[in-house]
Amino acid sequence: MQLPPKVTERAFERLAEIGASDQGQVLRVAVEGGGCSGFQYDIKLDQPADDDLVLEGNGEKVVVDAISLPFLAGATIDFTEELIGARFTIDNPNATSACGCGTSFSM
């Protein structure tokens, strides 16, 4: 059985700061073909769908669709603030390589 992705407290706190649930929105984390390494992450505020895996914390929700889920098994979804800006990040143990942009990876 695959481990579902984890969401850090910081990521849930950031969703609360921007009022995602107040607007009826969730953070969707998806994996799509493309990007410079074969796959890329698509992270956006969205509406939940019936077949989503829902991860809840701090009154907020992060969802992953059924197709993306195997690519994100055991991954950690976080929020980081760096000199280049603040963003949601994914630490994915399934990725064999990633590119500098941090949104593209290969398996």
N, C-alpha and C positions, 0 to 999 in steps of 0.2 A: 504494500500500500504506500502511496506517495504522501509525503507530508505536505499539508497545505502551506501556502506562503504565510509568513508572519508580518505583522505591521507593528512598527515601533510606537511607543508612547508619543514620541516627538511628532510622528506623522499624524496620529489622531489629534494631537493638540493643535497642529497647524490647520487641519480641517475645521476644528472648532473655531479657531481664530478667524477664518475666512467665512464662517457661517454656512458651511455646505449643507448640513442637515436642516437648518432654518429655511433654506431655499428648496428643500425637498431633493437635494442632490447628493450623490455619492462620488467617491473617487474611483474611476474605472481604470484598472491596469490591464492592458491587453498586449498580446504579442502578435506582430504582423510580419509577413515576409517583406524583405527589402532592407534598406539601410546599407551601410558600407561593409557590414560583416555577415549578411545573410538574413538576420532577423532584427527587428527593432521594436522598442517598447512604445506603446501609445498610452499616455497617462493624461487623463482629462476628467473634468467634472461632467457627470452624465446622470441619466435616470437609470435606476436598477431594472434589470430584466428578470423574467421568471426563472431562467436556468442559471443565473449567476451564483457563484459561491460568494457568500456574504461574510466579511470579517468585521466584527463590531468592537468598538472601544470608545470610551469618552463620549458616548452619545452619537458617534459618527460611524459611517460605514465605508468600507473599501470593498469593491466587488471585482471578481475575475470571472470571465466567461468560460464555458466548458472547453472550448477549443484552446484557449490560452493556458488553462490550468496545468497541463503536463509540462509546459515549458517553464513554469514558475514554481514547480514543486520544491519546497524547502527554501525558497528565496525569502529575502527580508526587504520589505518596503519601508523606506525611511525618508526623513526630510532633513536636508542639510543646508546650512547657510555658510557659504564660502565667499571669497573675494569676487569670484566670477558670478555670484548670484545665489539666490535661494531656490531650491528645487526639490522635488520628490526624486529619490534615487532607488535603485534596485540592486541589491547584492545577490547575485544569482549563482548558486553552486553548479548549475547545469551548463553555464556558459564556458566554453573552452577558450574563447578569446573575445575580447571586446575592443572597441575602438576608442579613441580619445574623447569623442563627444559624449560617451556614457549612455547613449540611447540605443546603440547597435551592438549586436553580439552574434557569435556563432556557437553551434553545439556539435 
